[in-house]
Amino acid sequence: MVVTPPSSYDFRVVEKLVIVPRYLNTEFHVETIRRGLKGDIKFVARGGQLDQNRLRKPTIRPSLETGTIKRKLVTGTLRSYVNTALNPQRVTLTGTATTPSGRVINLTRIFALDVKISFRPATAVKKIELLPGESKKVRLLANRRDPFLGPLTIAISDLSAKGIVAPKQIKLMDAQPDAEITITVKKTAKPGKYNLGFSGSTRVNGLAESGGGDPLEIVVLKPKKKK
């Protein structure tokens, strides 16, 4: 019986979940642990949208540094291209190293990856309460994902027929994180709950992108009867 000696190195992906902003790139990190190994450790990432599908090129392409004695923390980059789907997936990361005796050691670890839109417009508060005739200012956040810093147009749903007045849209400039909007409840508005929705649109690396976030719940209160 041949007994395989223990591995002279190990590694782990630092991030529990790696999120890639669609059409952009993100970094992740691999910690290497050496147990006598002095040579380099080379890494290859595969799986999901990192693989070629028939004639379709990978829609997410990885790039990883080589682990050395001096570089214990390896940085990897995942870049998203056209036709990247918005879905979670598992990525297999394989490290390969060769001992002085010529023994090749392959180790494999798996990490979770998810693709998200690079912005998610929503208000800083989830709910406001107003009486008919009242107004309130709220902050509308872009909720950008690094490294997205481009301009963003946010369309706001039209509730004017129900007596809720808000801007139809706002435009955020490069790197602008938020804007203030005023919401007014007309005196004719009926008491009840209303959802004000937000949808952002822009171009990311020349590609059209759009997506929404959580709506703002507006509670129109019933006026108290005058005594």
C-alpha positions in Angstrom: 0.0 0.0 0.0 1.3 3.4 -1.0 0.8 6.2 1.6 0.6 9.6 0.1 2.4 12.2 2.2 0.4 15.2 3.4 0.3 18.3 1.3 3.0 20.8 1.8 0.6 23.7 1.3 -3.0 24.7 1.6 -5.2 27.7 0.7 -8.6 29.2 1.3 -10.7 31.9 -0.4 -11.0 34.8 2.1 -14.4 36.1 1.0 -17.4 33.8 1.8 -19.3 35.3 -1.2 -17.8 37.1 -4.2 -20.1 39.5 -5.9 -19.4 40.6 -9.4 -21.1 43.8 -10.6 -22.4 43.0 -14.1 -20.2 44.4 -16.9 -17.5 45.5 -14.4 -14.9 43.7 -12.3 -14.2 42.8 -8.7 -11.3 41.4 -6.7 -11.2 38.4 -4.3 -8.3 37.1 -2.2 -6.8 33.7 -1.6 -4.7 33.1 1.6 -2.0 30.5 1.0 -0.6 28.4 3.9 2.8 26.8 3.4 3.9 23.6 5.2 7.4 23.4 3.8 6.7 24.3 0.2 9.1 26.8 -1.3 7.9 26.8 -4.9 5.2 28.8 -6.6 1.4 28.0 -6.4 -0.5 28.6 -9.6 -4.3 29.0 -9.6 -7.0 28.2 -12.1 -10.7 29.2 -11.6 -13.5 27.3 -13.4 -17.2 26.7 -13.3 -20.5 28.5 -14.2 -20.1 31.5 -16.5 -16.3 31.2 -16.2 -16.4 28.3 -18.7 -16.9 28.3 -22.4 -20.3 27.1 -23.5 -20.1 25.5 -26.9 -19.2 28.5 -29.2 -19.9 31.1 -26.6 -16.9 32.6 -24.8 -16.9 32.8 -21.0 -19.0 35.8 -19.9 -16.9 36.1 -16.7 -13.1 35.8 -17.1 -10.7 35.3 -14.2 -7.2 36.4 -13.6 -5.1 35.3 -10.7 -1.7 36.1 -9.3 0.8 33.3 -8.6 1.4 32.5 -5.0 5.0 32.9 -3.9 6.9 32.7 -0.6 6.7 36.5 -0.4 3.1 36.7 -1.7 1.1 34.8 0.8 -2.1 36.7 0.0 -3.0 36.2 -3.7 -5.4 38.6 -5.5 -7.8 37.4 -8.1 -9.9 39.5 -10.5 -13.2 38.5 -12.1 -14.4 40.6 -15.0 -17.9 40.5 -16.4 -18.6 40.9 -20.1 -21.6 41.1 -22.4 -24.4 38.5 -21.9 -23.4 37.9 -18.2 -26.5 36.4 -16.5 -27.7 37.6 -13.1 -27.5 34.4 -11.1 -25.5 32.7 -8.3 -23.0 30.0 -9.1 -20.2 27.9 -7.7 -16.6 28.4 -8.8 -13.9 25.7 -8.5 -10.5 27.1 -7.7 -7.6 24.7 -8.2 -4.1 25.3 -6.9 -1.1 23.5 -8.4 2.4 23.3 -7.0 5.5 21.1 -7.6 7.8 19.9 -4.8 11.6 19.7 -5.3 11.2 15.9 -5.8 8.9 16.5 -8.8 5.7 15.6 -7.0 2.7 17.7 -8.4 0.2 18.6 -5.7 -3.3 19.8 -6.9 -5.8 21.1 -4.3 -9.3 22.3 -5.0 -11.6 24.6 -3.1 -15.0 25.9 -4.0 -16.4 29.4 -3.4 -19.8 31.1 -4.1 -20.1 33.8 -6.7 -23.1 36.0 -7.5 -23.6 38.5 -10.3 -25.5 41.7 -9.4 -26.5 44.9 -11.1 -24.0 47.7 -10.1 -26.7 49.9 -8.6 -30.0 49.5 -6.6 -31.9 52.7 -6.2 -33.9 53.0 -2.9 -34.8 55.5 -0.3 -32.8 55.8 2.9 -36.0 55.1 4.9 -38.4 52.2 4.0 -41.6 53.9 5.2 -43.1 57.4 5.7 -46.4 58.5 7.1 -48.2 61.6 6.0 -51.5 63.3 6.4 -53.4 64.7 3.4 -51.8 68.0 2.5 -48.4 67.2 4.0 -45.0 66.9 2.3 -41.8 65.2 3.3 -38.2 65.2 2.0 -36.4 61.8 1.7 -33.0 60.8 0.4 -32.9 58.6 -2.7 -29.8 56.5 -2.7 -28.0 55.0 -5.8 -26.6 52.2 -3.7 -23.7 51.8 -6.1 -21.5 48.7 -6.2 -17.7 49.3 -6.6 -16.3 50.2 -9.1 -19.4 51.8 -10.7 -19.2 55.6 -10.6 -21.1 56.6 -13.8 -24.2 58.8 -14.2 -27.5 57.2 -13.3 -31.1 58.1 -14.2 -33.7 57.0 -11.7 -37.3 56.8 -12.9 -40.0 57.2 -10.1 -43.4 55.6 -10.4 -46.4 57.8 -11.1 -48.9 57.9 -8.2 -50.3 61.3 -9.1 -53.7 59.7 -9.9 -53.9 58.5 -6.3 -52.9 61.9 -4.9 -49.2 61.2 -4.3 -46.9 63.7 -6.0 -43.2 63.0 -6.6 -40.6 63.8 -9.3 -40.9 61.7 -12.4 -37.2 61.1 -12.5 -33.9 62.4 -11.2 -30.4 62.2 -12.6 -27.3 61.5 -10.6 -24.0 62.7 -11.8 -20.7 60.7 -11.9 -20.0 59.3 -8.4 -23.0 61.1 -6.9 -24.3 58.8 -4.1 -27.8 60.3 -3.5 -30.3 63.1 -4.1 -33.1 64.6 -2.0 -36.7 64.3 -3.3 -39.9 65.8 -2.0 -43.1 63.7 -1.7 -46.4 65.5 -1.3 -49.8 64.0 -0.4 -52.6 66.0 -1.9 -55.5 66.9 0.3 -57.8 64.8 -1.9 -55.7 61.6 -1.3 -57.5 58.7 0.3 -56.0 57.1 3.5 -54.2 53.9 2.8 -50.8 52.4 1.9 -49.0 53.2 -1.4 -45.7 51.9 -2.9 -43.5 54.3 -4.7 -41.1 52.4 -7.0 -37.7 53.3 -8.4 -35.9 52.1 -11.5 -32.4 53.0 -12.5 -30.9 53.0 -16.0 -27.5 53.9 -17.4 -24.7 52.5 -19.6 -22.0 50.4 -17.9 -18.8 50.0 -20.0 -20.9 51.0 -23.0 -23.6 48.4 -22.3 -27.2 49.3 -21.4 -28.1 48.4 -17.8 -31.3 48.8 -15.7 -32.6 47.6 -12.4 -34.8 48.6 -9.5 -34.6 48.5 -5.8 -37.0 48.4 -2.8 -40.1 50.6 -3.1 -40.9 53.3 -0.5 -44.1 52.6 1.5 -46.2 55.7 1.9 -48.9 55.6 4.5 -51.6 58.2 4.1 -53.1 58.7 7.5 -56.7 59.4 8.1 -57.2 63.0 9.4 -58.5 63.3 12.9 -62.0 64.7 13.2 -62.1 68.1 14.7 -63.9 68.3 18.0 
